[in-house]
Amino acid sequence: MLENEIGIIESIDDFDTWAYIVAGYDFRGRLIIKYDYSDVNNPHNDYSQRAIIDADDVKTLAHRLGVAPHEIPSVIKEELGSLSPVGDTSTVRYAFKEILLFIIEKQAQYKLENSYGRGH
């Protein structure tokens, strides 16, 4: 669980595959935007991606957005306002890509970490 964690978007949970995105802060003050994908029938297809923005870039990003650092996850969610907060897994994946583009447009740096398989 992340500090100040908010849900950004999730897929419909009535299917065998599902995905979601959350954003919040780790104990180092880094902004973590986490995309998780799970496949009930094929757990080897499960994966997670985390975009990690270090504490210095969080301050820069907050300044460029004109908000306090703790407000950035809400701003990201608002940025995706045209997307429904619940969609299919491809919509959630598209949203993650849009979030990364938004971060780049604001000239902030992030690092991606990937993990695969059940329990990633």
Backbone torsions as a table, in degrees:
resi	resn	phi	psi	omega
1	MET	NA	137.8	179.7
2	LEU	-98.5	155.7	176.2
3	GLU	-74.6	140.3	-177.8
4	ASN	55.3	31.4	-177.2
5	GLU	-68.1	133.9	172.7
6	ILE	-130.6	148.1	174.3
7	GLY	-79.4	132.7	-179.9
8	ILE	-94.7	-52.6	-179.0
9	ILE	-160.0	152.4	177.0
10	GLU	-144.9	159.5	177.7
11	SER	-89.7	167.3	177.4
12	ILE	-65.8	130.6	-174.6
13	ASP	-88.7	12.6	179.1
14	ASP	-86.9	0.5	-175.8
15	PHE	-110.6	169.3	179.6
16	ASP	-75.6	-18.1	174.5
17	THR	-115.0	145.3	177.4
18	TRP	-151.3	158.7	-178.8
19	ALA	-149.3	156.7	175.9
20	TYR	-156.0	162.1	176.2
21	ILE	-129.9	132.8	172.4
22	VAL	-127.5	158.3	176.3
23	ALA	-138.7	142.8	178.8
24	GLY	-178.6	-167.3	-174.1
25	TYR	-117.8	143.0	173.9
26	ASP	-89.9	-178.7	-175.5
27	PHE	-67.3	-14.5	178.0
28	ARG	-91.3	-0.9	-177.8
29	GLY	83.3	13.3	177.7
30	ARG	-84.9	140.5	175.1
31	LEU	-80.4	127.4	179.0
32	ILE	-116.4	124.7	173.7
33	ILE	-114.3	113.2	-170.8
34	LYS	-112.3	126.9	175.0
35	TYR	-110.0	124.0	177.8
36	ASP	-120.7	137.7	176.4
37	TYR	-129.1	132.1	178.9
38	SER	-132.1	142.2	178.0
39	ASP	-124.8	108.1	-175.9
40	VAL	-59.0	-40.4	-176.3
41	ASN	-81.6	-22.4	-178.5
42	ASN	-135.6	75.7	-175.3
43	PRO	-60.3	-20.4	176.4
44	HIS	-68.1	-13.8	176.1
45	ASN	-85.3	-8.7	-179.7
46	ASP	-62.4	141.3	173.0
47	TYR	-157.0	164.8	-179.2
48	SER	-138.8	140.3	172.3
49	GLN	-125.4	137.9	177.3
50	ARG	-124.7	123.0	170.2
51	ALA	-92.1	124.0	-175.5
52	ILE	-116.8	122.7	178.0
53	ILE	-111.7	120.0	-175.9
54	ASP	-68.2	164.5	-172.5
55	ALA	-57.6	-38.7	178.8
56	ASP	-65.1	-43.1	178.1
57	ASP	-69.8	-27.3	174.3
58	VAL	-61.1	-45.1	178.9
59	LYS	-62.5	-42.9	178.5
60	THR	-63.6	-45.3	179.9
61	LEU	-62.7	-43.9	178.2
62	ALA	-59.9	-43.2	179.1
63	HIS	-61.9	-44.5	-179.9
64	ARG	-66.4	-29.6	178.6
65	LEU	-86.9	-13.9	-179.2
66	GLY	72.5	34.3	-179.3
67	VAL	-134.7	167.8	172.4
68	ALA	-74.7	150.6	-178.8
69	PRO	-52.5	-39.7	-177.9
70	HIS	-67.0	-12.6	179.8
71	GLU	-88.3	-9.8	-175.1
72	ILE	-58.2	-45.1	178.3
73	PRO	-56.6	-38.8	178.1
74	SER	-67.1	-37.7	178.0
75	VAL	-64.3	-41.2	177.9
76	ILE	-61.1	-44.8	178.9
77	LYS	-61.6	-43.2	177.8
78	GLU	-63.5	-36.1	179.7
79	GLU	-59.6	-30.3	179.1
80	LEU	-92.5	18.0	-174.3
81	GLY	-51.1	-29.1	-179.2
82	SER	-74.9	-15.7	177.5
83	LEU	-91.7	142.5	174.6
84	SER	-65.2	144.3	178.4
85	PRO	-69.6	-8.4	175.9
86	VAL	-132.4	126.6	-179.4
87	GLY	-148.3	-160.4	174.8
88	ASP	-92.7	174.7	-175.2
89	THR	-63.5	-32.8	178.6
90	SER	-69.0	-32.9	176.1
91	THR	-66.4	-39.6	178.9
92	VAL	-65.6	-42.5	178.1
93	ARG	-62.3	-43.5	177.1
94	TYR	-59.3	-42.5	179.5
95	ALA	-60.9	-40.3	178.8
96	PHE	-61.9	-43.7	177.5
97	LYS	-62.2	-40.4	178.5
98	GLU	-64.7	-38.1	177.4
99	ILE	-63.0	-44.6	179.2
100	LEU	-62.5	-40.4	176.4
101	LEU	-63.4	-40.1	177.8
102	PHE	-59.8	-44.3	179.3
103	ILE	-62.8	-44.1	179.1
104	ILE	-63.0	-43.4	179.1
105	GLU	-59.5	-31.2	178.6
106	LYS	-87.0	8.5	176.1
107	GLN	59.7	36.2	173.8
108	ALA	-101.9	154.7	-179.7
109	GLN	-103.3	145.5	173.3
110	TYR	-139.9	160.1	175.4
111	LYS	-119.0	138.9	177.6
112	LEU	-101.2	135.9	172.1
113	GLU	-121.7	136.5	-179.7
114	ASN	-120.2	145.5	170.9
115	SER	-142.4	151.3	-170.9
116	TYR	-131.0	155.7	174.0
117	GLY	87.8	171.3	-177.6
118	ARG	-57.1	132.1	178.2
119	GLY	79.6	-0.7	-177.9
120	HIS	-6.4	NA	NA
